């Protein structure tokens, strides 16, 4: 889907870089876009997810290291557009959380704020941010 801007949340990145049931679908979806976007938040959450997989013995340390290297190579090569996380994103996330009407988690609110500030759709494999996006009138693509 050339020309449509999307922000990739961490649930999609994990499925893209690690073998999971959604991996094939996620790969096809991401390859359809020109320069999907990520942020420092997705980067750090990806490393956290890999660390959790290693600690739970779901993934070997060497494999996690290879995943990190591949992600960083994709980032360096310009495969992704890298969006900055700014104070305005935190304030927008704060305002949405302060509405007290959505089942919105902290980091999901921040991902949504980053995507919405660019006018991007968020691609997620997690029902919660997808529902919250819809509740906020934002564009969301849920991969299941």
Phi, psi and omega in degrees: 000075183298140175088347178266128182268130180229148175250128185263121178274172188296325180301326179284318179299318179299315180292331179288318186264344181239144178294117179216165180305328182271000189304313181297316180296316180298315181299314179299319181294312182294322180292341180283346183256146173273118175054065172300155185254146173225176179221177174300330179293314179295324179299310183289325177291326176298314179296323177295317179296320178294319178300318178297318178297320179294313181297326180276001181062030174271347182210142177281149181305318180298320179293319178297320178297320177295321178298314179300315180298319180293316178300313181296324176295318177298319179296312181296326183284349181089012177301321178256151164273130183260115181264137177285149172261122187238166180304322180300327178292318178297320180293319178295316177300318178301315181296319179293317178297324181288353176286337177057030181236355181241152174276066188257122177273156185308303185289330174297319178299321180291317175302314181296322179295320179296312181297314185292329180294338178262352185076022183268153167281148174259133174258126182219156172250014184243123183300322186300307179294331178295314178296318180296319177301313179298320178296336179263001181076024181261160179275133183218144174237117180260121177263123180231000000 
